[in-house]
Structures are given as C-alpha cells and as structure tokens.
Amino acid sequence: MTRPSHTVILIPARMASTRLPDKPLADIHGAPMIVHVWRRAMEAGIGPVFVACAEEAIKRAVEAAGGQAVLTDPNHPSGSDRIFEALTKIDPAGKFDAIVNVQGDLPTLDPALIRRALDPLVEASVDIATLAVEITREEERTNPNVVKAVAAFQPNGNGIARALYFSRATTPANADGKTGPHYHHIGLYTYRRAALERFVKLSPGILEQREKLEQLRALENNMRIDVALVDTLPLGVDTPAELERARALLAPRK
C-alpha cells in the first residue's frame, strides 16, 4: 500500500442530540449547520463530499444547497458504521481507497485540517490517521470531556507519530505538563478502505467500552493509528452556547 490516490469525504449526520435537538439543521446565517460543514469539506479540495444522513430532512437540506447526500439506516450505533453504509452505496466498485470521516458538527473547521489528516497515510503500514493539538489551557488536562492522544512526537520530526493510546484521563503522567505536552485529540479520521471495512466488522473492545472511545477498538485489534499534529482546535457544536459561538465566528464581515 502507498498513499491513497482516490479520496472521498463522508460526513455522518443525524438529528438525535440531547443537548441540541435537530443539530444538523440549526441555522447559521441562513444555512443549516450541516451545509456549513459540507462547504468546509468541499474547500479542502481532496475529493468528492457526501453527507451520510440518518434522516430525509438532512438529505433535503444538503441537496438544496447543491451538495450530495446519502440516506442511511437511522439505527447505526456510530458514525463509522454510517459512513461505511454510505460508502457501499456510492462506491460499490471500490474506486475510493481513502475515506475521510468529518464530523457533522464542525461548521468552522479549517479545510487545511482535513488535508492534514491524509499525511500519515504516506506510511504504508498506517491503517487510520487522525489529528491532535497541544493542550494549552490547564483545565483541559483534567477534563474527562477532552480526549487525550498519547503519541511520542519527535522534537524535530514531521509532526506525525504513532498513537499508543487515547484516554479521557490525564495521560501520560505529570498533569502540569512540565515534562512534556499533553495532546487534545481531534475526532477527524482518515481510513484506508480496507481498514474501514475491517473496523466496522469488529466487536466493541474492552477498553473502548471502559473509556467510551471507539478508536480504542482499532488499537485493541492491532490496527495502526498515526496522529498528525496541528495548531488549530476546531469548534465542535454540542450546546446552544457553542452554536452562538459558531454564529459569531461565521458572521459575515462588514
């Protein structure tokens, strides 16, 4: 295997959200949030973009904006299962050899981060690639909602390292970060096609169920995940307050 040459971006989206009902359709300056995410993905310029929808309303919103959408089973347990169903529908012949999974609640995402998520796949043994950013806010080190990526980035390296673990706990040791940084995991993934096919067939892992982190299933089954370091943390919209922040960030310039 070499660096993939045919990439597709898939955005899983569903209406069910306890903290922000009907989140994909939340209005941001006249366009649904999912349309803003689709636009950011298109701006990455690395391949076609499809929204993998759980509901018809999302599909209609994306298509009304000129995008492509695929209706999927609303009962999928995860976004990776949803994008795999979408992939089998749009590409049964297996043309796409890399799949970028962009979460549907990142309306301010820098398209450069999507492109960066392909870089680790230059290494032939890498199955899955993801992103991380150095933690600079002290409260994030101990916040269980901030997932930490454990990877040994070399000081003068290319900013890519193998993922050794992911955790909600403060890890590695030394919570003040004085002996080295901690890294905030960004939940954006690029899969080789064979890796995604394998991953969705695996049973949930022991550590996955304990940490509530799906990527641990891959590590438990000896799949290799590499992490690319970036300098920007995208805003994930899960609450009304975060939605207001996204609206402010995306406000038209006067």
N, C-alpha and C positions, 0 to 999 in steps of 0.2 A: 504494500500500500504506500501511496505517496500523498502529497497534499491534494485534497479533493479539488476537482475541476468543475463540478456542476453542483451548485449550492442552491437550496431553497430555504426561504424563511417562513416559518409557520408560527402563528400567534394563537395560542389557545385562549378561548374566551367563553365564559358562562355567566349567567345572570345571578346565580346564587351567591350572595355575600351578606353575612350577618351584620357587618359594621357599616356597609354602604350598599344598600339594596339597588339592584339594576345598575351596578357599577359600570359595565361597558358602555352604557348609553348615557352616562352622566354628561351633561352639556358643558363644554369648554369653548366659550366664544363661538357658539353657533354650530359646533361639530361634536358628535359623540366622542368620548374618550378613546374608544377603540379605533376610531378613524385617525385620531392624532398618533396613536401607536403605529398604525399601518403606514402613515406618512413618514414617520421616523425610519421605519424599516425600509421603505422604498428609497429613502435618501441614502441608505447605506450602499446601494448600487452593487450588490454582490449576487443578485439573482431574483427570481420572481418571489412575490409575497402572497401568502394566503392566510386568511383568518379561519381557524378551526372552531366553528361555532357550536355551542350546545343548544342554542335556540334560534328560531327563524327570525326573530326581531333583530338579532345581531347581524345575521346574514343580510337582511334587507338594508340595514344602516350602512354596512360596508359597501355593498353593491351600489347604493345610491350615491356614494362618494367616488365611484369609479374603481373600487377595489374588487378583489376576488375572494370569495368565501366558500367554505365547505361545511355543510351541516353534518354534525357528528352525534353519536349517542350521548344524551344528557347525563347518563349514569356513570360515565367514566370516573374512576377514582382519582385520577391525576391528569395534569397537563400533558405528560409524556404519552400516556395512553391515548389522549385525544389527538395529539399531533400525529401519532402513528396511524390511527384510523384515517385521518385526513391524507396522509402520505400515500396510503394504499389506494385511495380513491383518485388522487390527482396524478399519480405516477405508478401505475401497476407494472410497468415495464422496467422500473428500476433505473431510470435515467439519472436521478439526483443521487449523488454519492455523499453529500453532507447536508445535514438538516440543522438550521439554527432555530432554537426554541426561544422566542422573545415573549416575555410575559405581557399580558394584555393590560396591565395597569401601570405602564411606564410611559406616560404621554410626553415627558420631557427628555426622554432618552437621547443621548448623543449618538448619532449614527456611527461615529468612529468606534464606539464600544462594540457594536455589532461586528464590524470588520475585524476588530482586535480578537474577537472570540474564535476566529479561524486560525490565528497564528500558531497555536500549539500543535495543530494537525500537520505541520511540516514534518514532525517526528512520526515515523511510520507506526511506532508501537502505541501511540496515543489513541484511545478509543473515544474519549469525551473531553471536550475543552470547556472551561468556564473562566470567570473573572473574579478578581478581588481588588480591594483598595485598602491602603493602610489606614488603620484606625487612628484618628487624631483627637476625637472627643473622648475624654476619660470615662464618661458614663457608659459609653458603648462597650467597654471592655467587659463589664459585668452584666450587661443587659442580655437576658436569655432570648430576646427577640432579634438580637443581632447575631447572625450565624458567623462563626469564625472559621476561616480556611487555614489549615495548618499545612504550610509549604515552606521549604527552605530556599528562598530566593537568594541567589548569589549576589554579593555587593556590586560586582562589575559584570553581571550577566546580562541576558537579554530580557529580563523581567518575566521569565516563564519558568515554572518549577512544578514538579510532580506533587499532586495532592496526597498527603499522608493521612489526613483525617478532616472531618468537619464536625463542629460541635456548637451547641448553644452555651456551653460553659466557657470560662476564660482559659483558653489554651493556645499555645504552650504556657508553662508556668511563668510566674513573676507578673502579677496583674498590673503593675505600674508601667510595664513596657520598657523599663530602663535597660534591660539586657538585649532588647530587640523588639521590633514592632509586632503588633497583632494585626490580623487582616480580616476585614469585613467582606464576607462572601457576597457576591452579586449573583442572583439566581438567573443567569442567562447562560444557556448551554449550546454547544455545537456537538452534534453526534455524527460519527461516521454512520452510514446507513446500516451496515451490519451490526454495529454496536447498539443502535436504537432497537433494531429487530430483536436482538438478544435481550436487551434490558427489559422490555415490556413483557417478556415471557418468564422472567424470574419472579420467584415468590418474594414478598416483603422480607427484608433481613431483620435479624435480631437487633442490631444496633440501630437500624433505620427506625424500627418501632419504638425503641427507647428514646432516641433523640428527636423523633418526628422529622427526620431528614431523609428524603427519598434518595439522594445521591449516595448515601452510605450503602445502599443495596448494590451499587456497582462495585464499590471498593471491597465489600464482603465477598464478592464473586470474582475477585482478581481482575477486574476491568481497570484500565489505567485512565485516570483523570489528570490532566495537566491544567494549571491555573496561570492565566496571563494577568500580570499586574497592570492596573490602570490608575489614573489620578482623579477620576470623577465618580462620585456615587450617585446613580440615578434616583430620582424621587419615585418611590412606589406609593400609589394612591390606594389606601385602605380605609380611610376615615373621611368624614366631611371636612375636617381641618386640613388634611392633606390635599383634598380636592380644591379647596380655596387657594392653597399654596401653588398648585399646578396652574390654576387660572391666572394667578398673579405672574408666574414665570412665563406663561404663554400669551400674556396680554399684548395686543398689537402695539407696536412702537408708534409714538406720536411724533 
